[in-house]
Amino acid sequence: MSLFELYFEKRLDLVNEIKALDEKHQLHFITLLQKEKDRANFLSIISEIYFARFFDTIAETILHDKPLANKRPDFNLSINNQQIIAEVARLNPSEGDQKQLQFESAFMTSMEQIKFNCMVDFDYDQNALIPDDVDLDVCKAMLSDWLSADRAPGDQLQLPHTILMEFLYYSEKLDHVCLIGGGGSINFDFRRLEGPNSPLLKKSNKYNELIDVFQMPYIICFDLDFHTWFGKRDLYPKLYGSSVANYDRDWVLTKSHLLDTGLYYQPDRPFHKVAGILLCEGGEFTYFHNYASDVKLSQQNEQVFLQWQHPYC
């Protein structure tokens, strides 16, 4: 099956919605998706579609990947008679987390082919296990043989490569083994949000010359894959600075930010031409307005985007 067929196998409504979006704005997302054979590029197009669907609710026109001077921004938008450019950045799981996720998915798929109506937990040592060394057929045979005898909650089976299985319970609602759990710790490397090689920093200065010529506000559209483990609460202090709380002499609590720790306000001002960042997290949109931007949205459009603004905290 093609990537298109695999992704949209049970998403016919979404296909029809994208076709309608294509027709309304003369876009070509369906054609791009059908032609794409690289998984990473395919998911990048899906990210662009998320934001195109968002912009469809507020923009009069949407141009996608069209030349503007000597650049090709992902989107050239007309919103309330103001031209705005937008670029999509996608943060995927780290390489290590991706390998872990792929292993766990393959392991669970294999074990769940066993026809015993029970729930089983599994765990392993992420630092010791090498996914390519794990023989899934051997593990499945060992687990199947072990489950052929009656098991009680808490019974454990040690599989090769530090994989530990623990029986939880039988259920008449199940017709095969169901697994929960997984091993290893989550890699919270915040440099992936704010470091020089982060998608945000790479996009921040991409269109400086274009913005200088046309004075068009620039919005970075940031798609966070669920398995990156980051969310809007992690992004907020990275942009606005660490939150601090103070009590005045009447013991009234006030909150503020250490501005010099926020990307929007750092002395070298890497985001000085970015009007704001629009985050997509699990299909939910959150806006992070840049109050220090040199090229601003119109007052009307600022109010439009502030409808999705992350609350002050």
For each residue, the residues with C-beta under 8 A, 3 or more apart:
1: 5 6 9
2: 5 6 34 37
3: 6 7 33 36 37 39 42
4: 7 8 33 34 36 42
5: 1 2 8 9
6: 1 2 3 9
7: 3 4 11 33 42 46
8: 4 5 11 12 14 15
9: 1 5 6
10:
11: 7 8 14 15
12: 8 15 16
13: 16 17
14: 8 11 17 18
15: 8 11 12 18 19 30
16: 12 13 19 20
17: 13 14 20 21 53
18: 14 15 21 22 29 30 33 49
19: 15 16 22 23 30
20: 16 17 23 24
21: 17 18 24 25 27 29 49 52 53 56
22: 18 19 25 26 27 28 29 30
23: 19 20 26
24: 20 21 56
25: 21 22 52 56 61 62 63 64
26: 22 23
27: 21 22 52 62 64
28: 22 31 32 64
29: 18 21 22 32 33 45 48 49 52 64
30: 15 18 19 22 33 34
31: 28 34 35
32: 28 29 35 36 45
33: 3 4 7 18 29 30 36 42 45 46
34: 2 4 30 31
35: 31 32
36: 3 4 32 33 41 42 45
37: 2 3 42
38: 41 42
39: 3 42 43
40: 43 44 92
41: 36 38 44 45
42: 3 4 7 33 36 37 38 39 45 46
43: 39 40 46 47 90 92
44: 40 41 47 48 88 90
45: 29 32 33 36 41 42 48 49
46: 7 33 42 43 49 50
47: 43 44 50 51 88 90 221 223 280
48: 29 44 45 51 52 64 74 75 88
49: 18 21 29 45 46 52 53
50: 46 47 53 54 223 280 283
51: 47 48 54 55 74 75 86 88 221 223 278 280
52: 21 25 27 29 48 49 55 56 62 64 75
53: 17 21 49 50 56 57
54: 50 51 57 58 278 280 285
55: 51 52 58 59 62 75 77 79 86
56: 21 24 25 52 53 59 62
57: 53 54
58: 54 55 79 304
59: 55 56 62 77 78 79
60: 78 79 80 81
61: 25 77 78
62: 25 27 52 55 56 59 75 76 77
63: 25 66 75 76 77
64: 25 27 28 29 48 52 74 75
65: 72 73 74
66: 63 72 76
67: 70 71 72
68: 71 72 73 76 85 210 214
69: 209 210 213 214
70: 67
71: 67 68 206 207 210
72: 65 66 67 68
73: 65 68 76 85 86 87 207 210
74: 48 51 64 65 86 87 88 221
75: 48 51 52 55 62 63 64 85 86 87 88 221
76: 62 63 66 68 73 83 84 85
77: 55 59 61 62 63 83 84 85 86
78: 59 60 61 81 82 83 84
79: 55 58 59 60 82 84 301 304
80: 60 298 300 301 304
81: 60 78
82: 78 79 217 297 298 300 301
83: 76 77 78 214 216
84: 76 77 78 79 216 217 218 219 275 297 301
85: 68 73 75 76 77 207 210 211 216 217 218 219
86: 51 55 73 74 75 77 218 219 220 221 278
87: 73 74 75 203 206 207 218 219 220 221
88: 44 47 48 51 74 75 221 222 223
89: 199 200 202 203 220 221 222 223
90: 43 44 47 199 222 223 225
91: 192 193 198 199 222 223 224 225 228 230
92: 40 43 98 225 227 228
93: 97 98 101 225 227 228
94: 97 98 187 189 192 228
95: 98 99
96: 99 100 187
97: 93 94 100 101 186 187 227 228 229
98: 92 93 94 95 101 102 227
99: 95 96 102 103 131
100: 96 97 103 104 126 131 182 183 184
101: 93 97 98 104 105 227
102: 98 99 105 106 131
103: 99 100 106 107 129 131 134
104: 100 101 107 108 182 183
105: 101 102 108 109
106: 102 103 109 110 136
107: 103 104 110 111 122 134 136 139 163 179
108: 104 105 111 112 179
109: 105 106 112 113
110: 106 107 113 136 137 139 140
111: 107 108 114 120 122 139 140 143 177 179
112: 108 109 176 177 178 179
113: 109 110 140 176 177
114: 111 140 143 144 147 176 177
115: 175 176 177
116: 144 147 148 176 177
117: 170 171 172 173 174 175 176
118: 147 151 167 168 169 170 171 174 177 178
119: 168 169 171 174 177 178 179 180
120: 111 143 147 165 166 167 168 177 178 179 180
121: 165 166 168 179 180 181
122: 107 111 163 164 165 166 179 180 181 182 183
123: 163 164 166 181 182 183
124: 128 129 161 162 163 164 182 183 184
125: 128 129 162 183 184
126: 100 129 183 184 185
127: 184
128: 124 125 161 162
129: 103 124 125 126 133 134 161 162 163 183
130: 133 134 161
131: 99 100 102 103 134
132:
133: 129 130 161
134: 103 107 129 130 131 139 160 161 163
135: 138 139 160
136: 106 107 110 139 140
137: 110 140 141
138: 135 141 142 160
139: 107 110 111 134 135 136 142 143 159 160 163
140: 110 111 113 114 136 137 143 144
141: 137 138 144 145
142: 138 139 145 146 157 159
143: 111 114 120 139 140 146 147 157 159 165 177
144: 114 116 140 141 147 148
145: 141 142 148
146: 142 143 149 151 157 165
147: 114 116 118 120 143 144 151 167 177
148: 116 144 145
149: 146
150:
151: 118 146 147 155 167
152: 155 167
153: 167 168 169
154: 166 167
155: 151 152 166 167
156: 164 165 166 167
157: 142 143 146 164 165 166 167
158: 163 164 165
159: 139 142 143 163 164 165
160: 134 135 138 139 163
161: 124 128 129 130 133 134
162: 124 125 128 129 183
163: 107 122 123 124 129 134 139 158 159 160 183
164: 122 123 124 156 157 158 159
165: 120 121 122 143 146 156 157 158 159
166: 120 121 122 123 154 155 156 157
167: 118 120 147 151 152 153 154 155 156 157
168: 118 119 120 121 153 180
169: 118 119 153
170: 117 118 174
171: 117 118 119 174
172: 117
173: 117
174: 117 118 119 170 171 177 178
175: 115 117
176: 112 113 114 115 116 117
177: 111 112 113 114 115 116 118 119 120 143 147 174
178: 112 118 119 120 174
179: 107 108 111 112 119 120 121 122
180: 119 120 121 122 168
181: 121 122 123
182: 100 104 122 123 124
183: 100 104 122 123 124 125 126 129 162 163
184: 100 124 125 126 127
185: 126
186: 97 229
187: 94 96 97 229
188: 229 230
189: 94 192
190: 193 194 195 234 238
191: 194 195 197 198
192: 91 94 189 195 198 228 230
193: 91 190 198 200 230 234 235 238
194: 190 191 198 200 201 238 263
195: 190 191 192 198 201
196: 201
197: 191 201 202
198: 91 191 192 193 194 195 201 202
199: 89 90 91 202 203 222
200: 89 193 194 203 204 220 222 263 277
201: 194 195 196 197 198 204 263 270
202: 89 197 198 199 206
203: 87 89 199 200 206 220
204: 200 201 220 270 271 273 274
205: 208 270 273
206: 71 87 202 203
207: 71 73 85 87 210 211 218 273
208: 205 211 212 273
209: 69 212 213
210: 68 69 71 73 85 207 213 214 216
211: 85 207 208 214 215 216 217 218 273 295
212: 208 209 215 273
213: 69 209 210
214: 68 69 83 210 211
215: 211 212 295
216: 83 84 85 210 211 295
217: 82 84 85 211 275 293 295 296 297 301
218: 84 85 86 87 207 211 273 274 275 295
219: 84 85 86 87 274 275 276 277 278 305
220: 86 87 89 200 203 204 274 276 277 278
221: 47 51 74 75 86 87 88 89 277 278 280
222: 88 89 90 91 199 200 235 277 278 279 280
223: 47 50 51 88 89 90 91 280
224: 91 228 230 231 235 279 280 281
225: 90 91 92 93 228
226: 281 282
227: 92 93 97 98 101
228: 91 92 93 94 97 192 224 225
229: 97 186 187 188
230: 91 188 192 193 224 234 235
231: 224 234 235 281
232: 235 236 279 281 286 310
233: 236
234: 190 193 230 231 237 238
235: 193 222 224 230 231 232 238 239 277 279 288
236: 232 233 239 240 288 310 313
237: 234 240 241 242 243 257 261 262
238: 190 193 194 234 235 262 263
239: 235 236 262 263 264 271 277 288 290
240: 236 237 257 259 262 264 265 288
241: 237 257 258 259 260 261 262 264 265
242: 237 257 258 261 262
243: 237 255 256 257 313
244: 255 256 257 258
245: 253 254 255
246: 253 254 255 256
247: 251 252 253 254
248: 251 252 254
249:
250:
251: 247 248
252: 247 248
253: 245 246 247
254: 245 246 247 248
255: 243 244 245 246 312 313
256: 243 244 246
257: 237 240 241 242 243 244 261 262
258: 241 242 244 261 262
259: 240 241 262 265
260: 241 265 266 267
261: 237 241 242 257 258 266
262: 237 238 239 240 241 242 257 258 259 265 266
263: 194 200 201 238 239 266 270 271
264: 239 240 241 271 290 291 292
265: 240 241 259 260 262 269 292
266: 260 261 262 263 269 270
267: 260
268:
269: 265 266 272 292
270: 201 204 205 263 266
271: 204 239 263 264 274 290 292 293
272: 269 292 293 294
273: 204 205 207 208 211 212 218 293 294 295
274: 204 218 219 220 271 277 290 293
275: 84 217 218 219 289 290 293 295 296 297
276: 219 220 287 288 289 290 293 297 305
277: 200 219 220 221 222 235 239 274 287 288 290
278: 51 54 86 219 220 221 222 285 286 287 288 305 308
279: 222 224 232 235 285 286 287 288
280: 47 50 51 54 221 222 223 224 283 284 285
281: 224 226 231 232 284 285 286
282: 226
283: 50 280
284: 280 281
285: 54 278 279 280 281 308
286: 232 278 279 281 308 309 310
287: 276 277 278 279 305 306 307 308 309 310
288: 235 236 239 240 276 277 278 279 309 310
289: 275 276 302 305 306 309
290: 239 264 271 274 275 276 277 293
291: 264
292: 264 265 269 271 272
293: 217 271 272 273 274 275 276 290 296
294: 272 273
295: 211 215 216 217 218 273 275
296: 217 275 293 302
297: 82 84 217 275 276 301 302 304 305
298: 80 82 301 302
299: 302 303
300: 80 82 303 304
301: 79 80 82 84 217 297 298 304 305
302: 289 296 297 298 299 305 306
303: 299 300 306 307
304: 58 79 80 297 300 301 307
305: 219 276 278 287 289 297 301 302 308 309
306: 287 289 302 303 309
307: 287 303 304
308: 278 285 286 287 305
309: 286 287 288 289 305 306
310: 232 236 286 287 288 313
311:
312: 255
313: 236 243 255 310
